[in-house]
Amino acid sequence: MPAREALTGSGHAAVPGQSGAPAAVPLAAREPARQQSPGQGREQARERARKRPSAPLPEPARWGDADPGSIYAYIRVATFAIGPDGRISQWSDRAADFFALPAAEAVGADPVTTFVPREHWQKGRARLERTLAGEEWVGTAPYRDRDGAEGLAEIYLMPAAGAAGVDGSAEDTTSGALCLAVDLGKLRRIETDLAASEAVFGQTPSGFFLFDRDLRLQRVNQAFADAVGVEQEELAGVTAHELFSTAEAERLQAALRQVLDSGDPVVDLRFNSALPNRAGERRWAISLYRLTGPGERPMGVAGQVNDVTSRHVAEREAAGVRRNLALVNEASAHIGSTLDLETTAKELLDVVVPQFCDLATVDLYSALLSGETGPSLSGANGNPYDGSGELRRVAVSSVVGGAAAVLGGDPQAYGQHGYSSHLAAAEAGGTLCYPPRSPHARALRTGRSAIPDPGPDPLLRSTLVVPLVARDVVLGLIQLSRAIGSEPFDARDVAIAEEIAARAAVCVDNARLYRREHERALILQRSLLPPGNPEASGLEIACRYRPSSNNTEVGGDWFDVIALPGHRTALVIGDVMGRGLRAAVAMGQLRTAVRTLAMLDLEPAEVLGALDDIARGLGDPGPGPLPGYGRHGQVDEEAVEVYLATCVYAVYDAVTRRCTFANAGHLPPVLLSPDEPARMLDVPPGLPLGVGGEPFEEVELTLPDGALLGLYTDGLVESRKHQLDEGLLAFRTALQNGGPVLETLCDQVLSELDPHHGEDDIALLMARVHAFPEDAVGDWQLPPEPTSVAKARELACGWLLVRGLDELVDTTELLVSELVTNALRHGRGEIRLRLLRDTTVVCEVWDDGYAQPRQRRAQETDEGGRGLQLVSLLAERWGSRRTPHGKIVWFELGF
């Protein structure tokens, strides 16, 4: 009958978890999967499909067999029998569940009044009577369960002969009826699910597949078949190993097993596979879900596969762009943290190795290392540059073992392809010249990057040469190499490398400009310091100057030793506040001013007072529209510089061993006397030079023989790591524990104190007192009488003869006569004559006249005025200086 046929067909309809294909070869009969390529698996799948016989007829069902995946597990169905009397004679368990009514209550009940709503009783009764009369009926009817809820059921009523009576009596021939009821709501949902499943499998562009519990394909859609390049009907029963490579098949097999065992889905599993009908390797994304039957019983694994090759390529490109941008940002942040050429080159290599390449070098023109400029791209005087200048390799970086030979190729041995045919180790610091026809020289000449052939070297895959160009000047080049196993450089890599090189070139050029200015400032600073260890009468001198450890800017520290008449010595140490070229220039100006003032033989306090005026004048722009003034002549306060400096000025007399100190805001000198601890001299500090407003005070001390005097700048004792008092104590301790040799003592002091900070420049001046022997000085008082001239000649000549200086007697006799005669003529009171012997012989004549002698050119008719001319011609040096009670005229003779 049509209704029966329909029900039978629906019973065999495909449901999730079951294959709609005819019965296939039993799974247990299939051979186990072998390790083979995807192509071999696909060919074997096609071969099995050709040899596979037509689907056999299903075997007859045996009584008692049950299919766990039967459709009856998903729909609500009930069967019961109605006796000839129109009452329920038999009641199944499914009917009890369907209507929520046990058999004890159902058997013997009227089905119409029990299950059909009251408004339909009349129709229900008429239909039941016609069925009992032998008429079959299929249709829908409302029903009411035990709780009174109404539903719609599809009913199949058919007459049945020989049904048992209600009382259970023996079977008779009285006709009855059989009833089959199906919940229509459940049935419609199953139909919808089946339709959706068929739509997904048949119409979606994504590939769908179903694996059974043995992990063999049971059903696939056309999109999946097209993706793997195998016909749809040939994929039934195929395993992952028959479709994909061994490694990828193992990954898929493991994921399938994991989903089947745990029930947890695997989403977006990525794997690669080569397809026979497409060039190249494809990238797939697979999502897996477990199929479950009644009672959460695993039935297999469903999967969706999408070809994400283009998306993967786009993601790789986007990731590459992000990496490149990050690399450029890192270059901007990392390169140029200092103004040192070598450090800047190393920072460049830190950025590109190993993030961008495996090996890299930086070659700069040798002239840049001394602050000079490199060749211009336009060439000098219109002549093109051939790129063959001398370069120095300033930085090397590699993550490849044995790469020293690769990076140090001999640039003179380039073959016809441009690569080096001889590899020789060239560490950082070596010089090299690229021949004009090499790609490196071409890059230097044109300012454009080049990708030379890496040549026969077994380690290199690709090499990129990028010139360093800043402000139209070629500074050098960077050579980037990638080892075997890396991707070769492409156009995008070249653009990134050029961007990084451009940023690095600006930093390198800034470092070059700074080095040039720094070297000039250092030359200026060092030229203003005393060369070597200066000499002084009665003093052993040792001095040191050490720049700060950061080596970024020059400072304003200085010291000086100035020889004064009468075996006196001026010891000066100072520190201009601030750093850089400005401080060095100010230091030079002040040092020159100190020397000029010292020659005037002024007292130490007077020298510092004059220096204070000079320092204030350095920051005064003066009148007129000069730098520091506005457009209408007003002073620009921001442009006016303030020069401040500290200074100690001391004058030591080797004859009397007396030393006079004056201090302008500087740290006090240190004195180490024999058999006494080192102590700080109590010299009034005063105000720094350039402040003005306060006079400077003097302190005079007699230094014992063998005493050690130390003058220093704050860089020796000051630090952010400790207090000033700690540094001063360490300095005094180092002096006390030092050796007797003054030069060695200076080195010991610096080694003990400077390594702890080195934050500022250090100037150190040390002087040890050596008293004159008693016979080295001759001192006489002469009355203001004409006979004193002869007496002075006699005393001087006798003093020289006793000391074996016979060759100086005649000259000394003549010059002493001239000076004593002038003292009698221009002075009043007693005359003092003093002779000093050290490295030279000095003769001094005191008088109480304040008028300074002045040498003049005497005319031919003049009777006098030639005395000072004789002194100037015969003496090595001569001069005069004021005293509190007159003046001293002196001359010096060598022996």
C-alpha positions in Angstrom: 0.0 0.0 0.0 1.2 3.6 -0.6 1.3 4.5 3.0 3.3 1.5 3.9 5.7 2.1 1.1 6.2 5.7 2.3 6.9 4.6 5.8 9.2 1.9 4.6 11.1 4.4 2.5 11.4 6.9 5.3 12.8 4.2 7.5 15.7 3.9 5.2 16.3 7.6 4.7 19.8 8.9 5.5 20.2 10.5 9.0 23.3 12.1 10.5 25.9 9.5 11.3 24.7 7.0 8.6 25.8 6.6 5.0 23.2 6.8 2.4 25.3 4.8 0.0 24.6 1.1 -0.7 26.2 -1.4 1.5 30.0 -1.3 0.9 32.7 -3.9 1.5 32.8 -4.6 5.3 35.4 -2.4 7.1 37.0 -5.4 8.7 37.9 -6.8 5.3 39.9 -3.8 4.3 43.7 -3.9 4.4 45.5 -1.8 7.0 46.9 1.6 5.8 50.5 1.6 4.5 53.0 4.4 4.5 52.6 5.9 1.0 52.4 9.2 -0.8 49.1 11.0 -1.3 49.2 10.4 -5.1 49.7 6.6 -4.5 46.8 6.6 -2.1 44.5 8.3 -4.6 45.5 5.9 -7.4 44.8 2.9 -5.1 41.5 4.4 -4.2 40.5 4.7 -7.8 41.8 1.1 -8.5 39.7 -0.3 -5.7 36.6 1.5 -7.0 37.1 0.0 -10.5 37.6 -3.5 -9.1 34.9 -3.3 -6.5 31.8 -5.4 -7.4 28.3 -4.0 -7.5 26.8 -3.5 -4.1 25.4 -6.9 -2.9 21.8 -7.2 -1.7 21.4 -6.8 2.0 21.3 -9.9 4.0 18.0 -10.9 5.5 17.5 -9.5 8.9 17.7 -11.9 11.8 15.1 -11.9 14.6 16.4 -10.0 17.6 18.9 -7.9 15.7 18.9 -4.2 16.7 20.6 -1.3 14.9 21.8 1.3 17.5 21.5 3.9 14.9 17.9 3.2 13.9 15.7 6.1 13.1 13.3 4.9 15.8 15.8 6.2 18.4 15.2 9.7 17.1 11.4 9.8 16.6 8.5 9.2 19.0 6.5 6.2 17.7 3.8 4.1 19.4 2.0 0.8 18.4 -1.0 -0.8 20.0 -3.9 -3.2 19.0 -7.6 -2.6 19.2 -10.0 -5.4 19.7 -13.3 -6.0 17.8 -15.1 -4.3 20.6 -13.2 -1.0 19.8 -11.1 -1.1 23.0 -7.4 -1.4 23.4 -6.3 -5.0 23.5 -2.5 -4.7 23.4 -0.2 -1.9 24.6 3.5 -1.6 23.7 6.2 0.0 25.8 6.7 2.7 23.1 3.0 3.5 23.4 3.3 3.8 27.2 6.2 6.3 26.6 4.4 8.1 23.8 1.2 8.7 25.7 2.7 8.6 29.2 0.2 5.8 30.1 1.2 2.4 31.5 -0.3 -0.8 30.0 -2.3 -1.6 33.1 -4.4 1.6 32.5 -4.5 1.5 28.8 -5.6 -2.0 28.1 -9.4 -2.1 27.9 -9.7 1.6 27.5 -11.6 3.4 24.7 -8.8 4.9 22.5 -11.1 7.7 21.2 -12.2 9.0 24.6 -8.8 8.4 26.1 -6.5 10.1 23.6 -8.7 12.2 21.3 -9.9 15.7 22.4 -13.6 15.8 23.1 -14.4 18.0 20.1 -13.1 15.2 17.8 -14.7 12.3 19.5 -17.4 11.9 16.9 -15.0 11.9 14.0 -12.7 9.6 15.8 -15.4 7.2 16.6 -16.6 7.1 12.9 -13.0 6.5 11.7 -12.4 3.7 14.2 -15.7 1.9 13.2 -14.8 2.0 9.5 -11.3 0.6 10.3 -12.9 -2.2 12.3 -15.1 -2.8 9.3 -12.0 -3.4 7.2 -11.0 0.1 5.9 -7.4 1.2 6.1 -6.6 4.8 7.0 -3.5 7.0 7.1 -3.7 10.6 8.3 -3.1 13.1 11.1 -5.0 13.5 14.2 -4.7 15.5 17.4 -4.1 13.6 20.6 -3.8 14.3 24.3 -1.2 12.7 26.5 -1.8 11.8 30.2 -1.0 15.3 31.4 -3.6 16.8 29.0 -1.1 18.4 26.6 -2.3 18.2 23.0 -0.1 17.2 20.1 -0.4 16.2 16.5 0.3 12.7 15.5 0.5 10.9 12.2 -1.9 7.8 12.5 -1.9 4.6 10.6 -4.9 2.4 11.2 -5.3 -1.0 9.6 -7.7 -3.8 10.2 -6.4 -7.0 11.6 -8.0 -10.4 11.8 -7.7 -12.8 14.8 -6.9 -10.3 17.4 -7.2 -11.4 21.0 -10.1 -10.3 23.1 -9.9 -8.0 26.0 -10.3 -10.7 28.5 -7.3 -12.6 27.0 -9.4 -15.4 25.6 -8.2 -17.5 22.8 -7.7 -16.1 19.4 -10.9 -15.8 17.3 -11.7 -14.7 13.8 -13.3 -11.5 14.9 -11.7 -8.5 13.1 -9.8 -5.9 15.1 -7.3 -3.0 14.3 -3.6 -2.2 14.6 -2.6 1.4 15.2 0.8 3.1 14.5 1.2 6.7 15.9 4.2 8.9 15.1 4.8 12.3 16.8 4.6 14.7 13.8 6.6 17.5 15.5 9.6 15.2 15.9 9.2 13.9 12.4 9.2 17.4 10.9 12.3 18.3 12.8 14.1 15.2 11.5 13.0 16.1 8.0 14.3 19.6 8.4 17.7 18.4 9.8 18.0 16.0 6.9 17.2 18.7 4.4 19.8 21.0 6.0 22.3 18.3 6.0 21.8 17.6 2.3 22.0 21.3 1.6 25.2 21.7 3.5 26.8 18.6 1.9 25.6 19.5 -1.6 25.7 23.2 -2.0 28.3 24.7 0.4 31.7 25.5 -1.2 33.5 24.1 1.8 34.5 20.5 1.9 32.6 18.2 4.3 33.3 14.7 5.2 32.3 12.0 7.7 34.6 9.4 9.2 33.2 6.4 11.0 34.5 4.9 14.2 37.3 3.1 12.4 38.4 6.5 10.9 37.4 5.6 7.4 35.6 8.0 5.1 31.9 7.3 4.9 30.6 10.3 3.1 32.0 13.4 1.4 30.6 16.2 -0.6 31.7 17.2 -4.0 33.7 20.2 -2.8 35.9 17.8 -0.7 36.3 15.4 -3.6 37.4 18.3 -5.9 39.8 19.5 -3.3 41.6 16.1 -3.0 41.3 15.4 -6.7 39.4 12.0 -6.3 35.9 11.1 -7.5 33.3 11.2 -4.8 32.3 7.5 -5.1 36.0 6.5 -4.9 36.5 8.0 -1.4 34.2 5.6 0.5 36.3 3.7 3.0 39.5 5.6 2.3 41.8 6.5 5.3 43.8 9.7 5.8 47.1 7.8 4.9 45.7 7.1 1.4 45.1 10.8 0.7 47.9 12.8 2.3 51.6 12.6 3.0 52.7 10.5 6.0 53.5 13.4 8.3 50.3 15.2 7.6 48.2 12.0 7.6 49.5 11.2 11.1 48.6 14.6 12.4 45.0 14.3 10.9 44.7 10.7 12.2 45.7 11.8 15.7 43.3 14.7 15.7 40.4 12.4 14.5 41.2 10.0 17.3 41.3 12.7 19.8 38.0 14.1 18.8 36.4 10.7 18.7 37.7 9.8 22.2 37.2 13.1 24.0 34.3 14.7 22.2 36.2 18.0 22.3 36.2 19.6 18.8 39.4 20.6 17.0 39.0 23.9 15.2 41.2 25.4 12.5 43.8 22.7 12.3 46.3 23.8 9.7 48.2 21.4 7.4 49.8 21.3 4.0 49.2 19.0 1.1 50.1 18.8 -2.6 47.3 18.3 -5.0 47.6 16.5 -8.4 45.5 19.0 -10.3 47.1 22.2 -8.8 50.6 23.5 -8.9 52.4 24.0 -5.6 51.5 23.1 -2.1 48.1 23.9 -0.7 47.4 25.1 2.8 44.2 23.8 4.5 42.2 24.5 7.6 40.2 21.6 9.1 37.6 21.7 11.9 36.5 18.3 13.4 33.4 17.5 15.5 32.2 14.2 17.0 28.9 12.7 15.9 26.9 11.1 18.7 23.9 8.9 18.7 21.4 8.0 21.4 22.9 8.0 24.9 25.9 10.0 23.7 27.2 7.0 21.8 30.1 8.0 19.4 29.2 7.3 15.8 32.1 9.0 14.0 33.7 12.4 13.2 32.4 15.1 10.9 34.8 17.6 9.5 34.9 20.8 7.4 37.9 21.7 5.3 38.7 25.0 3.7 41.5 25.9 1.3 43.3 28.8 3.0 46.3 28.9 0.7 45.6 32.5 -0.4 44.8 33.5 3.1 48.0 31.9 4.4 50.0 33.8 1.8 48.3 37.0 2.8 49.0 36.3 6.4 52.6 35.6 5.7 52.9 38.8 3.7 51.2 40.8 6.5 53.4 39.1 9.1 56.4 40.0 7.0 55.3 43.6 6.7 54.8 43.8 10.5 58.2 42.3 11.1 59.8 44.8 8.6 58.0 47.7 10.3 59.1 46.5 13.7 62.6 46.2 12.4 62.6 49.8 11.1 61.2 51.0 14.4 63.8 49.1 16.3 66.5 50.7 14.0 65.1 54.1 14.7 65.1 53.5 18.5 68.3 51.5 18.8 70.8 53.1 16.3 72.4 56.3 17.3 72.1 56.1 21.1 75.7 57.5 21.3 77.8 59.8 19.1 80.6 57.2 18.7 81.2 55.8 15.2 82.1 52.3 16.2 79.3 52.0 18.6 76.8 53.2 16.0 78.0 50.6 13.6 77.7 47.9 16.1 74.1 49.1 17.0 73.2 48.8 13.3 74.4 45.2 13.2 72.6 44.4 16.4 69.4 45.4 14.6 69.8 43.4 11.4 71.5 40.2 12.8 69.8 37.8 13.2 66.4 39.4 12.6 67.1 40.3 9.0 70.2 38.4 7.9 72.8 35.9 9.2 76.0 37.8 8.5 76.8 41.5 8.3 79.7 43.9 8.1 80.0 47.7 8.2 82.8 49.3 6.2 83.4 53.1 6.5 85.9 55.3 4.7 89.0 55.6 6.8 88.8 59.4 6.6 85.6 59.3 8.6 87.3 57.9 11.6 89.3 61.1 12.0 86.3 63.3 11.5 86.8 64.0 7.8 84.1 63.7 5.2 83.7 61.0 2.6 83.4 61.3 -1.2 80.4 63.1 -2.7 78.1 61.3 -5.1 78.6 64.1 -7.6 82.4 63.7 -7.4 85.1 66.2 -6.5 85.5 69.2 -8.9 83.1 67.5 -11.3 85.2 64.4 -11.6 83.2 61.2 -11.0 84.3 59.0 -8.1 85.1 55.4 -9.0 84.4 53.9 -5.5 87.9 52.5 -4.9 88.8 54.5 -1.8 90.2 52.9 1.4 87.6 51.7 3.8 88.0 50.3 7.3 85.9 47.4 8.6 84.5 48.8 11.9 81.9 46.2 12.8 81.3 42.5 12.1 78.4 40.3 13.3 77.5 36.7 12.5 75.4 33.8 13.7 76.9 31.3 11.3 79.9 29.3 12.5 83.0 29.7 10.4 81.8 32.9 8.9 85.0 34.9 9.4 86.3 33.8 6.1 83.1 34.6 4.4 82.9 38.1 5.8 86.6 38.8 5.1 86.7 38.1 1.4 89.7 39.6 -0.4 88.1 42.5 -2.4 91.0 42.5 -4.8 90.2 39.1 -6.1 86.8 39.6 -7.8 86.1 37.3 -10.7 84.0 38.0 -13.8 80.8 37.6 -11.8 81.8 40.0 -9.1 82.3 37.6 -6.2 85.5 37.0 -4.3 87.4 34.0 -5.4 89.7 34.1 -2.5 88.4 34.3 1.1 90.8 35.6 3.8 89.9 36.5 7.3 89.6 40.2 7.9 88.5 41.1 11.4 87.0 44.4 12.4 89.7 47.1 12.2 91.2 45.9 9.0 91.4 48.2 5.9 90.3 47.2 2.4 89.8 48.7 -1.1 87.2 47.5 -3.5 88.3 47.5 -7.2 86.3 49.8 -9.5 84.5 46.9 -11.3 83.3 45.2 -8.2 79.6 45.5 -7.2 80.7 47.0 -3.9 82.5 49.8 -5.7 79.6 50.3 -7.9 77.3 50.7 -4.9 79.8 53.3 -3.4 80.0 55.1 -6.7 76.3 55.3 -7.6 74.7 55.3 -4.1 72.4 52.4 -5.1 72.2 48.9 -3.6 73.6 45.8 -5.4 73.0 42.1 -5.0 76.2 40.4 -6.1 76.5 36.7 -6.9 77.5 35.0 -3.6 79.9 32.8 -5.7 81.0 29.3 -4.8 81.0 29.8 -1.1 79.0 26.9 0.5 77.7 29.0 3.4 76.1 31.8 1.5 72.7 31.9 -0.1 72.3 35.6 -0.9 74.3 38.8 -0.4 73.1 42.4 -0.4 75.4 45.5 -0.5 73.8 48.8 0.6 75.7 52.1 0.6 75.5 54.4 3.5 74.7 57.9 2.1 73.9 61.0 4.2 73.7 64.6 2.9 74.8 63.4 -0.6 78.0 62.1 0.9 79.0 58.4 0.8 80.1 57.2 4.2 80.7 53.5 3.4 78.5 50.4 3.0 76.9 47.6 4.8 77.1 44.0 3.5 74.3 41.7 4.5 74.4 38.0 3.8 72.0 35.1 4.3 73.2 31.6 4.8 72.1 28.4 3.1 68.6 27.5 4.3 67.4 31.1 4.4 65.2 32.9 1.8 67.2 35.0 -0.7 66.9 38.8 -0.7 64.0 40.1 -2.7 62.8 43.6 -3.7 61.0 44.1 -0.4 64.1 43.1 1.5 66.2 45.6 -0.5 63.7 48.4 0.3 63.8 47.6 4.0 67.6 47.4 4.0 67.9 50.7 2.3 65.5 52.4 4.8 67.5 51.0 7.7 70.8 52.1 6.0 69.4 55.6 5.4 68.6 56.0 9.1 71.9 54.5 10.2 73.8 56.8 7.7 72.4 59.9 9.4 73.5 58.6 12.8 76.9 57.7 11.4 77.3 61.1 9.9 76.3 62.8 13.1 78.9 60.7 14.9 81.4 61.8 12.3 80.6 65.4 12.8 80.7 65.1 16.5 84.1 63.3 16.3 85.5 66.1 14.2 84.3 68.7 16.7 85.4 66.6 19.6 88.8 66.0 18.2 89.2 69.7 17.6 88.1 70.6 21.1 90.5 68.0 22.5 93.4 69.4 20.4 92.5 72.9 21.7 92.3 71.7 25.2 95.5 69.7 25.2 97.4 72.5 23.4 96.6 74.7 26.4 98.0 72.3 28.9 101.7 72.3 29.8 103.5 69.8 27.6 104.9 66.9 29.6 106.1 67.6 33.1 107.2 71.2 33.5 110.3 72.1 35.6 110.4 74.5 38.5 113.1 75.7 40.8 113.1 73.9 44.1 110.1 71.7 43.1 109.7 68.3 41.6 106.6 68.5 39.5 104.3 65.6 38.3 100.9 66.2 36.6 98.1 64.2 35.0 95.1 65.0 32.9 92.5 62.4 32.2 89.2 63.0 30.3 86.0 61.6 31.6 85.2 57.9 30.9 82.1 58.6 28.8 84.2 60.5 26.3 81.3 62.5 24.9 82.4 66.1 25.6 85.6 67.9 26.5 85.7 69.6 29.8 87.2 72.9 31.1 89.8 71.5 33.6 93.3 73.0 33.3 96.5 73.3 35.3 99.7 75.3 34.7 103.2 75.8 36.0 104.6 79.2 35.4 108.2 80.1 36.1 108.6 83.5 37.8 111.6 85.7 38.4 113.7 85.0 41.5 113.4 81.2 41.4 109.7 81.5 42.1 107.0 79.3 40.6 103.2 79.9 40.1 101.1 76.8 40.4 97.6 77.1 38.9 94.7 74.7 38.7 91.1 75.5 37.6 87.9 74.2 36.3 85.4 76.0 34.0 81.9 75.0 34.8 80.1 73.2 32.0 81.3 71.0 29.2 81.9 71.1 25.5 83.8 73.4 23.2 82.5 76.4 25.0 84.1 75.3 28.2 87.4 74.4 26.5 87.5 77.9 24.8 86.8 79.6 28.1 89.5 77.6 29.8 92.0 78.7 27.1 91.1 82.3 27.6 91.4 82.1 31.3 94.7 80.2 31.1 96.1 82.8 28.8 95.0 85.6 31.1 96.6 83.8 34.1 99.9 83.6 32.3 99.7 87.3 31.4 98.9 88.4 34.9 101.6 86.1 36.3 104.2 87.9 34.2 103.2 91.2 35.9 104.3 89.6 39.1 101.1 90.4 40.9 100.1 88.9 44.2 97.9 85.8 44.1 94.8 87.7 45.3 95.3 90.4 42.7 95.6 87.8 40.0 92.3 86.2 41.0 90.6 89.6 41.2 91.7 90.4 37.6 90.6 86.9 36.5 87.2 87.5 38.0 86.8 90.7 35.9 87.9 88.9 32.8 85.5 86.0 33.4 82.6 88.4 33.8 83.7 90.2 30.6 83.6 86.9 28.6 79.8 86.7 29.1 79.2 90.4 28.4 78.3 90.9 24.8 79.1 94.5 24.9 77.3 97.4 23.2 75.9 97.3 19.7 73.8 94.9 17.6 76.0 91.9 18.1 75.1 88.3 18.8 73.2 88.3 22.1 71.3 91.4 21.2 67.8 91.7 19.7 66.8 93.5 16.6 66.6 96.9 18.3 69.7 96.5 20.5 68.1 95.0 23.6 70.1 92.3 25.3 68.8 88.8 24.6 69.0 87.2 28.0 69.0 83.6 26.6 71.9 84.3 24.3 74.1 85.9 27.0 76.5 83.2 28.3 77.7 83.1 31.9 81.3 82.0 32.4 82.0 80.6 35.9 85.2 78.9 36.9 87.0 77.8 40.1 90.7 78.3 40.5 93.6 78.0 43.0 96.6 80.3 42.4 99.8 79.7 44.4 103.2 81.2 44.2 106.2 79.3 45.7 109.5 80.9 46.5 112.3 78.3 46.3 114.7 80.4 48.3 112.5 81.0 51.3 110.2 77.9 50.8 107.3 80.2 51.4 104.1 79.6 49.4 101.2 82.1 49.1 97.7 80.7 48.2 94.6 82.4 46.9 91.4 80.4 46.2 88.3 81.2 44.0 85.7 78.6 44.9 88.0 75.6 44.3 88.6 72.6 46.5 91.4 73.3 49.0 95.0 72.0 48.3 96.3 69.0 50.2 99.7 69.1 52.0 101.6 66.0 53.1 104.5 67.0 55.3 107.2 64.5 56.4 106.1 62.4 59.4 102.7 64.0 59.4 99.3 62.9 58.0 98.0 64.5 54.9 95.7 67.5 55.6 93.6 70.0 53.7 95.0 73.5 53.8 92.8 76.1 55.4 92.6 78.5 52.4 89.5 80.7 52.3 87.5 79.4 49.4 86.2 82.7 48.0 83.6 82.9 45.2 84.0 81.4 41.8 85.4 83.5 39.0 82.7 85.3 37.1 80.5 86.0 40.1 82.3 89.1 41.4 81.6 91.4 44.3 84.0 89.9 46.9 87.8 90.3 47.3 90.0 87.3 47.5 92.1 86.5 50.5 95.7 85.1 50.7 97.3 82.5 53.0 101.1 82.2 53.3 102.8 79.1 54.5 106.3 77.9 54.9 106.6 74.4 53.3 109.1 72.0 55.0 111.7 70.3 52.9 110.2 67.1 51.3 106.7 68.3 51.7 104.2 67.2 49.0 101.6 69.7 47.7 98.6 68.4 45.8 96.3 70.5 43.6 93.3 68.7 41.9 89.9 69.2 40.3 86.6 67.9 41.6 86.5 65.0 39.1 89.1 63.2 41.2 87.1 63.2 44.5 83.4 63.9 43.5 81.0 61.2 42.4 77.3 60.4 42.4 78.2 57.2 44.2 79.6 58.7 47.3 79.9 62.0 49.3 82.6 64.6 48.7 84.1 64.0 52.2 84.6 60.3 51.3 86.4 61.3 48.1 88.7 63.8 50.0 89.5 61.2 52.6 90.3 58.6 49.9 92.6 61.2 48.3 94.5 61.9 51.5 94.8 58.2 52.2 96.2 57.5 48.8 98.8 60.2 49.2 99.9 58.8 52.6 100.1 55.3 51.3 101.9 56.1 48.1 105.4 55.5 47.1 108.3 58.0 47.2 108.5 58.4 43.4 106.2 61.2 42.4 105.3 59.9 38.9 104.4 56.6 40.4 102.4 58.2 43.1 100.3 60.1 40.5 99.4 56.9 38.8 98.6 55.2 42.1 96.2 58.0 43.0 94.4 57.9 39.7 94.1 54.1 39.8 92.6 54.1 43.3 90.2 56.9 42.8 89.2 57.3 39.1 87.9 53.7 38.4 85.2 54.3 41.1 83.5 57.0 39.0 85.3 58.6 36.0 82.2 60.8 35.5 84.2 64.1 35.0 87.5 65.2 33.7 90.4 65.0 36.2 93.4 67.3 36.5 96.1 66.5 39.1 99.1 68.7 39.8 101.6 67.5 42.5 104.8 69.2 43.7 107.4 68.0 46.1 109.6 70.6 47.9 113.4 70.3 47.5 115.1 73.0 49.6 118.0 74.9 48.1 121.5 74.2 49.5 122.9 76.9 51.7 125.7 77.7 49.3 123.3 78.2 46.4 122.3 81.7 47.7 124.5 84.7 48.1 122.8 87.7 49.8 124.4 91.1 50.8 123.3 94.5 51.9 125.1 97.5 50.4 125.0 101.1 51.6 123.7 103.8 49.1 127.3 105.0 48.3 129.3 105.0 45.1 131.8 102.6 46.6 129.0 100.0 46.7 129.4 99.5 42.9 132.9 98.2 43.3 131.9 96.2 46.4 129.1 94.6 44.5 131.5 93.6 41.7 133.9 92.1 44.2 131.3 90.1 46.1 129.7 88.7 42.9 133.0 87.7 41.3 134.2 86.0 44.5 131.0 84.1 44.9 131.2 82.8 41.3 134.9 81.8 41.6 134.2 79.8 44.8 131.6 77.8 43.0 133.7 77.2 39.9 131.7 79.5 37.6 134.8 81.3 36.2 133.3 81.7 32.7 130.5 83.9 34.1 132.8 86.3 36.0 133.4 88.9 33.3 129.8 89.2 32.2 128.5 89.2 35.7 130.9 91.9 36.8 129.8 94.2 34.0 126.1 93.6 34.5 126.2 93.9 38.3 127.9 97.3 37.8 125.1 98.5 35.6 122.3 97.4 37.9 123.9 98.7 41.1 124.7 102.0 39.4 121.1 102.3 38.3 120.0 101.5 41.9 122.1 104.3 43.3 121.0 106.8 40.6 117.2 106.1 40.8 116.7 104.7 44.3 117.2 105.7 47.8 118.3 103.8 50.9 120.2 100.5 51.1 120.8 98.3 48.1 120.4 94.5 48.3 122.4 92.2 46.0 121.4 88.5 45.8 122.9 85.7 43.7 121.0 82.4 43.1 122.4 79.2 41.6 120.1 76.5 40.3 119.9 75.4 36.7 121.0 79.0 35.9 122.5 81.9 37.8 120.2 84.7 38.7 121.4 88.1 40.0 118.9 90.4 41.7 119.4 94.0 42.8 116.9 95.6 45.3 116.3 99.3 45.8 113.5 101.4 47.2 112.6 103.2 44.0 109.2 102.5 42.4 110.0 103.7 38.9 110.4 100.6 36.7 113.5 100.6 34.4 112.7 101.0 30.7 115.1 100.1 27.9 115.5 102.8 25.3 117.6 103.3 22.2 120.4 105.8 23.0 121.5 108.2 20.3 125.1 108.4 19.1 125.7 111.7 20.9 124.2 110.5 24.2 126.6 109.9 27.1 124.4 107.3 28.9 121.3 105.2 28.4 123.1 102.1 27.1 123.2 100.1 30.3 120.0 98.2 29.9 120.9 97.5 26.3 124.1 95.8 27.5 122.0 93.8 30.0 119.6 92.7 27.3 122.4 91.7 24.9 124.6 89.8 27.4 122.0 88.1 29.7 119.7 85.3 28.7 116.8 87.0 30.4 116.2 90.1 32.4 113.4 92.0 34.0 112.0 93.9 36.9 109.2 93.5 39.4 107.6 95.5 42.1 108.0 94.8 45.8 106.1 96.3 48.7 109.0 98.7 49.3 110.4 99.3 45.9 111.5 97.1 43.0 113.9 94.3 41.9 115.9 94.3 38.7 117.3 91.0 37.7 119.1 89.1 35.0 119.8 85.4 34.3 122.9 83.7 32.9 123.2 80.1 31.8 126.2 77.9 32.5 
